[in-house]
């Protein structure tokens, strides 16, 4: 194995393998991708309506967020993945055919300049599945800890108090025990702070604006996790209805920062990954798996979620694809191999590790160029209110505000509470300011 000293993980939002990387079948006939000569289809709703056929798209956004809660995903996976369009139509009965068509849409080769360049240049995993058939939060908890403690949902509504307590052991606890340094870079609000153990580890957090400078000055620790911006005028998580190119620009910026420092690049494995499919069609049925722990009262956790894009990037890898079944606990298994940390739960213990499937070069490649970035970005789509996981993050920001000890800082934020009534951008800004105030106080020993 080459001298890989560092793993950097960039996790994006809500897109399936077919949608983002299905086009790769035209360069790798053996990959589990989209066959344009034999497009698949899904029945529309109500029963007996026309079928919607898988087809290329150039839509950079979709007006409504396809369903991806547990009940939505189970409906989508019914009858060998035949329920995606019908689930969308039930959720949005007034949506036109063009929107239902987007559920079956896939991006053609080169449309997303950065991620498509990296997919052609490095190693694609064509059987990487989200860890459970559900939304963002539980899947991201699997990335960090190997479990969601049996929770399958996210709070709904800005003022919903149902933010569960996620007090499980995390990868970062294990890295600390092994004396392995780590850092989480976040675009605005860090979703990983919902894990309560992280609230004592805030010195390991930085805004993403510091990433390129840290790379240039050789300050990256052995393990790095990058979260996109989930809110506001800088949102780049690729979550509908925002421009997918904003996320592609983020992918380019991460890769290009690493590529610009040869010494860092040659000792880094970059993993580009998506948390879950976001309700977009994928034709591969998720396989069975084992539950991570005994928290199976709500859901058995005996089946993986929908397949997602995953790319492994290193100058020690030639272009190609690998086919073993991975899920997000495969990242934890890789950490076990690399640093000897203890496995987190039964799922991690039995997961396949990408390192076992890779064929490394004898010498680092010298033919790699910077990733292209999108030429234009569409303006942020204004929304009346936050939806989905963003609502939950806003609700959690209220808790963080309540934990601020400085009366003046807390009072200034409380005076801004009316912002929650003025639209999604203001809500996201307020949530981020609450988090930033909390983190600043704690880092100063407050």
Residue pairs with C-beta under 8 A, 6 or more apart in sequence:
1 355
1 360
2 266
2 314
2 316
2 360
2 361
2 364
3 266
3 267
4 267
4 268
4 269
4 314
4 316
4 338
5 222
5 267
5 268
6 220
6 221
6 222
6 223
6 224
6 264
6 267
6 268
6 269
7 222
7 223
7 224
7 268
7 269
7 271
7 331
7 334
7 335
7 338
8 220
8 224
8 226
8 254
8 258
8 268
8 269
8 270
8 271
9 143
9 224
9 225
9 226
9 270
9 271
9 273
9 331
10 226
10 228
10 250
10 251
10 254
10 270
10 271
10 272
10 273
11 140
11 143
11 225
11 226
11 227
11 228
11 273
11 274
11 275
12 228
12 237
12 238
12 247
12 250
12 251
12 272
12 273
12 274
12 275
13 136
13 228
13 230
13 237
13 238
13 239
13 247
13 274
13 275
13 276
13 278
14 65
14 68
14 136
14 237
14 238
14 239
14 240
14 274
14 275
14 276
14 277
14 278
14 279
14 280
15 238
15 244
15 274
15 277
15 278
15 280
15 308
15 309
16 277
16 278
16 280
16 281
16 282
16 306
16 307
16 308
16 309
17 32
17 33
17 126
17 128
17 277
17 282
17 284
17 307
17 308
17 309
18 33
18 34
18 54
18 106
18 280
18 281
18 282
18 283
18 307
19 105
19 106
19 107
19 277
19 280
19 281
19 282
20 106
20 107
20 112
20 115
20 274
20 309
21 33
21 115
21 119
21 124
21 126
21 309
22 33
22 34
22 106
23 33
23 34
23 106
23 107
23 108
23 109
23 116
24 31
24 33
24 109
24 119
24 120
24 124
24 126
24 321
25 31
25 33
25 34
25 35
26 33
26 36
26 109
27 109
27 120
28 320
28 321
30 321
31 124
31 126
31 321
32 126
32 127
32 284
32 323
33 126
34 54
34 106
34 283
36 56
39 53
39 54
39 55
40 53
40 54
40 104
40 281
40 283
41 51
41 52
41 53
41 54
41 104
42 51
42 52
42 81
42 82
42 83
42 84
42 85
42 86
42 103
42 104
42 281
43 49
43 51
43 52
43 82
43 85
43 86
44 50
44 51
44 52
44 85
44 86
44 89
44 100
45 85
45 86
45 89
45 90
52 85
52 97
52 100
52 101
52 103
52 104
53 104
54 104
54 105
54 106
54 281
54 283
55 101
55 104
55 105
55 106
56 105
56 106
56 107
56 108
57 101
57 102
57 105
57 106
57 107
58 107
58 108
58 111
59 102
59 105
60 243
60 244
60 245
60 378
61 240
61 241
61 242
61 243
61 244
61 378
61 381
62 99
62 102
62 240
62 241
63 95
63 99
63 240
63 241
64 88
64 91
64 92
64 95
64 99
64 240
64 241
65 239
65 240
65 241
65 278
65 279
65 387
65 388
66 72
66 84
66 87
66 88
66 91
66 103
66 240
66 278
66 279
66 280
67 73
67 75
67 76
67 87
67 88
67 91
67 279
68 134
68 135
68 136
68 276
68 277
68 278
68 279
69 134
69 135
69 152
69 153
69 154
70 132
70 133
70 134
70 135
70 152
70 153
70 299
72 87
72 91
72 279
73 133
73 134
73 277
73 279
73 305
73 306
74 133
75 83
75 86
75 87
76 83
76 84
76 87
76 279
76 281
76 306
77 83
77 133
77 285
77 286
77 306
80 285
81 281
81 282
81 283
81 284
81 285
84 103
84 104
84 279
84 280
84 281
85 100
85 103
85 104
85 281
87 279
88 95
88 99
88 100
88 103
88 279
89 95
89 100
92 99
103 279
103 280
103 281
104 281
105 280
107 116
109 116
110 116
112 244
112 245
112 248
112 374
113 248
113 252
113 371
113 372
113 373
113 374
114 248
114 249
114 251
114 252
114 255
114 371
114 372
114 373
114 374
115 248
115 251
115 272
115 309
115 311
117 371
117 372
118 251
118 255
118 272
118 311
118 313
118 371
119 309
119 311
120 319
121 313
121 319
121 368
122 311
122 312
122 313
122 314
122 317
122 319
123 311
123 312
123 313
123 317
123 318
123 319
123 320
123 321
123 322
123 358
124 309
124 310
124 311
124 312
124 320
124 321
124 322
125 310
125 311
125 312
125 321
125 322
125 323
125 324
125 326
125 354
126 307
126 321
126 322
126 323
127 284
127 307
127 323
127 324
127 325
127 326
128 273
128 307
128 308
128 309
128 310
128 326
128 327
128 330
129 286
129 287
129 304
129 305
129 306
129 307
129 308
129 325
129 326
129 327
130 139
130 274
130 275
130 276
130 277
130 304
130 305
130 306
130 307
130 308
130 327
130 328
131 138
131 139
131 142
131 143
131 304
131 305
131 327
131 328
131 329
131 347
132 138
132 139
132 142
132 148
132 152
132 299
132 301
132 303
132 304
132 305
133 286
133 303
133 304
133 305
133 306
134 152
134 153
134 276
134 299
134 305
135 152
135 153
135 154
135 276
135 388
135 389
136 154
136 191
136 275
136 276
136 388
136 389
137 148
137 151
137 153
137 154
137 191
137 194
137 389
137 392
138 148
138 151
138 152
138 153
139 148
139 275
139 276
139 305
139 328
140 191
140 192
140 275
141 147
141 148
141 149
141 151
141 166
141 168
141 194
141 195
142 148
142 292
142 327
142 328
142 329
142 347
143 225
143 275
143 328
143 331
143 332
144 170
144 171
144 172
144 192
144 195
144 225
145 166
145 168
145 169
145 170
145 171
145 195
145 344
145 345
146 171
146 292
146 329
146 332
146 343
146 344
146 345
146 347
146 348
147 168
147 292
147 293
147 295
147 344
147 345
147 347
148 166
148 295
149 164
149 166
149 167
149 168
149 293
149 295
150 293
150 295
150 296
150 297
150 298
150 299
150 301
151 164
151 166
151 295
151 298
152 298
152 299
154 388
154 389
154 391
154 392
155 161
155 162
155 163
155 391
155 392
155 395
156 391
156 392
157 391
157 395
158 385
158 386
158 391
158 394
158 395
158 420
158 427
159 395
159 398
159 420
160 391
160 392
160 395
161 395
163 194
163 392
163 395
163 396
163 399
165 196
166 194
166 195
166 196
167 195
167 196
167 197
168 195
168 197
168 344
169 197
169 344
170 195
170 197
170 198
170 344
171 223
171 332
171 335
171 341
171 344
172 182
172 197
172 198
172 201
172 204
173 197
174 335
174 341
174 342
174 344
175 181
175 182
175 223
175 335
175 339
175 341
176 201
177 341
177 342
178 339
178 340
178 341
180 221
180 222
180 223
180 339
180 341
181 221
181 222
181 223
182 204
182 221
182 222
182 223
182 224
182 225
183 204
183 205
183 206
183 214
183 220
183 221
183 223
183 224
183 225
184 190
184 192
184 204
184 205
184 206
184 224
184 225
184 226
184 227
185 205
185 206
185 207
185 208
185 210
185 211
185 224
185 225
185 226
185 227
186 192
186 205
186 206
186 207
186 208
186 226
186 227
187 207
187 208
187 227
187 228
187 229
187 230
187 234
187 236
187 237
187 250
188 229
188 230
188 231
188 232
188 234
188 428
188 432
189 230
189 231
189 393
189 397
189 428
189 431
189 432
189 435
190 205
190 227
190 435
191 227
191 230
191 389
191 393
192 198
192 225
192 227
193 199
193 396
193 400
193 435
194 396
199 442
202 439
202 442
202 443
203 443
205 439
206 214
208 226
208 227
208 229
211 226
211 254
211 257
212 253
212 257
212 260
213 219
214 220
215 257
215 258
215 260
215 261
215 264
216 257
216 260
216 261
218 261
218 263
218 264
220 264
220 268
222 338
222 339
223 335
223 339
226 254
228 235
228 236
228 237
228 238
228 247
228 250
229 235
229 236
229 237
230 237
230 239
230 389
230 390
230 393
230 428
231 386
231 390
231 393
231 424
231 425
231 427
231 428
231 429
231 431
231 432
232 380
232 425
232 428
232 429
232 432
233 380
233 425
235 242
235 246
235 380
235 428
236 242
236 246
236 247
236 249
236 250
237 247
238 244
238 246
238 247
238 248
239 278
239 388
240 278
241 381
241 383
242 380
242 381
243 377
243 378
243 380
243 381
245 374
245 376
245 377
245 378
246 377
246 378
248 373
248 374
249 373
249 374
249 377
251 272
251 371
252 370
252 371
252 372
252 373
252 374
253 373
254 270
254 272
255 270
255 313
255 370
255 371
256 370
256 371
256 373
258 264
258 265
258 268
258 270
259 265
259 368
259 370
259 371
260 370
265 315
266 315
266 316
266 364
268 314
269 312
269 313
269 314
270 312
270 313
270 314
271 310
271 311
271 312
271 313
271 331
271 354
272 309
272 310
272 311
272 313
273 308
273 309
273 310
273 311
273 328
273 331
274 308
274 309
274 310
275 308
275 328
276 305
276 306
276 308
277 305
277 306
277 307
277 308
282 306
282 307
284 307
286 303
286 304
286 305
286 306
286 307
287 303
287 304
287 325
288 302
288 303
288 304
289 301
289 302
289 303
289 304
289 327
289 347
290 301
290 302
290 346
290 347
290 350
291 300
291 301
291 302
291 346
291 347
292 301
292 329
292 344
292 345
292 346
292 347
292 348
293 345
293 346
295 301
301 347
304 325
304 327
305 327
310 326
312 354
312 358
315 364
315 365
315 366
315 368
316 360
316 361
316 364
316 365
317 358
317 359
317 360
317 361
318 359
318 361
318 365
320 359
322 354
322 357
322 358
323 357
324 352
324 354
324 356
324 357
325 352
326 351
326 352
326 354
327 347
327 351
329 344
329 345
329 347
329 348
329 351
330 351
330 352
330 353
330 354
332 343
332 344
332 348
332 351
333 343
333 348
333 351
333 352
333 353
334 353
334 354
334 355
335 341
336 342
336 343
336 348
336 353
337 353
337 355
338 355
343 349
380 425
382 423
382 424
382 425
383 423
383 424
383 425
384 423
384 424
385 391
385 423
385 424
385 427
386 393
386 394
386 424
386 427
386 428
387 424
390 424
390 427
390 428
393 431
394 420
394 427
394 428
394 430
394 431
397 430
397 431
397 432
397 434
397 435
398 434
400 434
400 435
400 438
401 410
401 413
401 414
401 434
401 437
401 438
403 438
404 410
404 413
404 434
404 437
404 438
404 441
405 441
405 446
406 441
406 446
409 437
409 441
413 430
413 433
413 434
413 437
416 430
416 433
417 430
419 426
419 427
419 429
419 430
420 426
420 427
420 430
